[in-house]
Amino acid sequence: MPYKNKADRNYKREYENYDGTAVVKKRRAERNAARNKLLKEGKVHKGDGKDVDHKTPLSKGGSTAASNLRVVTAHANRSYKRNKDHSVK
């Protein structure tokens, strides 16, 4: 549902119903850990416009193991077709 302006959007309710759920928090923590792993290796840098991509998506049973991670442009990583729950089709 598109919002005409931010005043119409209830961010608190969104957080309670989606962003604050245990599943979403766990996935976010896994993504952050994967990026930190490659940041320490020097493969990505803050503000470089790159994303850490999982060859096998977390939603399809992939892991944050180094063998499942790669660095791609943000556009390439976000251009996959996705389901309504944001998982990769």
N, C-alpha and C positions, 0 to 999 in steps of 0.2 A: 504494500500500500504506500504510494508516494505521499510525501508530506509537502504542503505548500510552503511552510516555514518551520523553523526549529521549535517555535513556541507550541506547535500542535503535537510535537513528539514527546512521549512520556519515557524518558531515558531510564528512570528508576524502575518502571515496570518492565522495560526491555531487559535490564540487568537481572531482575528477580526471576523472570521467566526464561531467559536464555543464557546471557553472558555469565551469570553467576552460578549456573548449575555445575555440579561436580564433573560431569563429562567434559564440558567445554573448558573448564579450568585445567583439567588434566591434559587435554589436547594442546592447549596454549602453552603449558609448561613443557611439554615434549618438543614443541616447535622452538621455543626459546632455548632449550637445552641443545638442540641440534645446531642452531645458529651460533651459540656460544662455543660449541665444539670447533666449528670451522673458523670462528673468529680467533681462537687461540692458536690455530694452525696457520693463520695468516692468509687464508683463502678468501675471506670476505673482510670488508671494512665498513665501519659505520658511515652511512650516507652514500654508499657507492652505487645505489640503485639496483643491487643484486638481491636475489632471494635464494634461500636454501631450499632446494627441491628434494623431495623424497622420490626416488625412482619407483618404488612401490608405495603408494600413498598410505598414510597412517590409517585412513578410513577403510583401506582394503587389506589391513593386516601387516603393513610395513612397520619397520622399526627405525630407531634413530641411530643405528649402527653406521659407522663410517662408510661401509660398502653400499649403503642405501642412500647416501647423501650426494648431492651435486650442486654446484653453483650455477644459476641461470639468471637471465635478466628478469626483472619483475614482470614485464609484459608477457614473456614466454611462460612464466610460472602461473600467472593469473588468467591465462586465456583458455584453460581447459573448460570443457562443458561441465557444469556442476548440477547436482540435485538441489532440491529446495533446502536441504539441511547443510548445504555447502560442501558435501563430499563429492569427490570426482566421479563422474559417470563411467 
